[in-house]
Amino acid sequence: MKNITCIDDLRTLARRRVPRAFFDYADSGSYGEYTLRANRADLEAIKLRQRVLVDVSERSLGTTILGQKIALPFALAPIGLCGMQHGDGEILAAEAAHEAGIPFTLSTMSICSIEHVAEATGRPFWFQLYVIRDRGFSKQLMDRALAAKCTTLVLTVDLQVLGQRHRDVKNGMTVPPEFRIKNVIDIATKPAWAWSVLKGKSKTFGNISGHVPGMENVNSLAKWTQDQFDPALNWKDVEWIRDYWPGKMIIKGILDIDDARMAVTLGADGIVVSNHGGRQLDGTSSSIAMLPRIAQAVGANTEVLFDGGIRTGADIMRALALGARACLVGRSYVYGLGAGGKAGVAKAIDILRNELSVTMALTGVGNIAAIDGRVLEGGEVKAQAAKVAKVAKVTKPKAAAKPKARAQAVKSGA
Ligand SMILES: Cc1cc2nc3c(=O)[nH]c(=O)nc-3n(C[C@H](O)[C@H](O)[C@H](O)COP(=O)(O)O)c2cc1C
């Protein structure tokens, strides 16, 4: 992939290669896209601290998530309809992730099914669950994920109702594409895309089609899917899912301290601080603005992952510095997939890896565990202040206890 040097280049290429309705579906956010923009703007506003003359000749980017060794501090996020960016999109992305040594997360709303991805890649992956009205079907999905040897369940909780993306409505975005004249013309100008999708294993929601009786027809399937999102979903559902799923469970879509604490109380092994990439509640905070408070609130009780707006390796550094164990990357790899299939996803991962490695070198850190608030401008002051506050906290009660301690000492004759 010549002349592709950054994620933005992949986005430009994807825009040329993927039909408008599917590119817009991936690219856009809900309503006025305020939160979508905030995700980027707030990350960009965080300044890194330049350090010099530190020996950074040896740098290691590996870490762990929930005990799983990973080569880079990020995983591929769950993305609905990946297979509409490029035929067999989920399989290709999973392969690129495996080759890079990072986890791939398959969405409930994928085009390729759990079984197809498992069969094609022959490796374990993470499965993302939307709990729908039909709880029996949710259980079935978990059974299928277990049978496919999925190690980790990512339970997404921020989509009880759907935030509207204006561009999807205007484009008549449906799966498979609605044959409006303008869509047909658009697709006709993207033959490579059309060919890849035609050859693909599935052209509709692979996890649902063929598993729900009477849902073979595309229109009934689309309607069923819409109707199945459940506004009644609540914390009690998290309890039974925790009981049912024997592996690791990560709760995705947490943007509030109280919710984060609740998730930990109910047994989440990890949480993802996320606003669904600015696709749900428009007007809520950027993910990065909430990350430090949430990370501090749950402390060492759980692993905190982060997503929303990661487009550079420096962004990954910013999130790790503010308390994330690792990140999920969404659109960055989706653009890669649209731009060039598996090679495009590999390119996206490569870009992020190289940028992170250089960012580590220029901030003077040699490994992931060494990344903390001190890599941020002003971070050394904050770290110092936090240290002082800690000392003050420890010494204060001691000082208060002094007279008593002295009295004790007097009594014991010491
Ligand atoms: C096209 C698209 C589809 C998505 N589909 C899902 C999904 O099926 N399940 C889910 O939990 N999150 C989904 N998300 C949210 C992502 O997992 C992730 O939270 C988000 O993309 C992170 O923001 P970023 O794209 O700026 O990296 C989707 C995001 C996009 C862009």
Ligand as a Chemical Component Dictionary entry (heavy atoms), coordinates in Angstrom:
data_LIG
# 
_chem_comp.id                   LIG 
_chem_comp.type                 NON-POLYMER 
_chem_comp.pdbx_formal_charge   0 
_chem_comp.three_letter_code    LIG 
# 
loop_
_chem_comp_atom.comp_id 
_chem_comp_atom.atom_id 
_chem_comp_atom.alt_atom_id 
_chem_comp_atom.type_symbol 
_chem_comp_atom.charge 
_chem_comp_atom.model_Cartn_x 
_chem_comp_atom.model_Cartn_y 
_chem_comp_atom.model_Cartn_z 
_chem_comp_atom.pdbx_ordinal 
LIG C1  C1  C 0 -19.131 1.124  11.935 1  
LIG C2  C2  C 0 -19.165 0.839  13.394 2  
LIG C3  C3  C 0 -19.898 -0.238 13.857 3  
LIG C4  C4  C 0 -19.889 -0.545 15.221 4  
LIG N1  N1  N 0 -20.548 -1.660 15.662 5  
LIG C5  C5  C 0 -20.440 -2.031 16.954 6  
LIG C6  C6  C 0 -20.997 -3.246 17.397 7  
LIG O1  O1  O 0 -21.586 -4.008 16.635 8  
LIG N2  N2  N 0 -20.865 -3.562 18.712 9  
LIG C7  C7  C 0 -20.214 -2.746 19.601 10 
LIG O2  O2  O 0 -20.109 -3.068 20.782 11 
LIG N3  N3  N 0 -19.665 -1.587 19.188 12 
LIG C8  C8  C 0 -19.748 -1.214 17.890 13 
LIG N4  N4  N 0 -19.160 -0.064 17.472 14 
LIG C9  C9  C 0 -18.386 0.748  18.426 15 
LIG C10 C10 C 0 -16.915 0.290  18.431 16 
LIG O3  O3  O 0 -16.788 -0.985 18.976 17 
LIG C11 C11 C 0 -16.018 1.255  19.222 18 
LIG O4  O4  O 0 -16.598 1.486  20.480 19 
LIG C12 C12 C 0 -15.820 2.584  18.493 20 
LIG O5  O5  O 0 -15.669 2.366  17.116 21 
LIG C13 C13 C 0 -14.593 3.299  19.047 22 
LIG O6  O6  O 0 -14.418 4.523  18.446 23 
LIG P1  P1  P 0 -13.440 4.773  17.186 24 
LIG O7  O7  O 0 -14.171 4.246  15.982 25 
LIG O8  O8  O 0 -13.298 6.244  17.146 26 
LIG O9  O9  O 0 -12.157 4.018  17.428 27 
LIG C14 C14 C 0 -19.172 0.275  16.121 28 
LIG C15 C15 C 0 -18.456 1.362  15.643 29 
LIG C16 C16 C 0 -18.440 1.648  14.294 30 
LIG C17 C17 C 0 -17.625 2.810  13.811 31 
# 
loop_
_chem_comp_bond.comp_id 
_chem_comp_bond.atom_id_1 
_chem_comp_bond.atom_id_2 
_chem_comp_bond.value_order 
_chem_comp_bond.pdbx_ordinal 
LIG C1  C2  SING 1  
LIG C2  C3  SING 2  
LIG C2  C16 DOUB 3  
LIG C3  C4  DOUB 4  
LIG C4  N1  SING 5  
LIG C4  C14 SING 6  
LIG N1  C5  DOUB 7  
LIG C5  C6  SING 8  
LIG C5  C8  SING 9  
LIG C6  O1  DOUB 10 
LIG C6  N2  SING 11 
LIG N2  C7  SING 12 
LIG C7  O2  DOUB 13 
LIG C7  N3  SING 14 
LIG N3  C8  DOUB 15 
LIG C8  N4  SING 16 
LIG N4  C9  SING 17 
LIG N4  C14 SING 18 
LIG C9  C10 SING 19 
LIG C10 O3  SING 20 
LIG C10 C11 SING 21 
LIG C11 O4  SING 22 
LIG C11 C12 SING 23 
LIG C12 O5  SING 24 
LIG C12 C13 SING 25 
LIG C13 O6  SING 26 
LIG O6  P1  SING 27 
LIG P1  O7  DOUB 28 
LIG P1  O8  SING 29 
LIG P1  O9  SING 30 
LIG C14 C15 DOUB 31 
LIG C15 C16 SING 32 
LIG C16 C17 SING 33 
# 
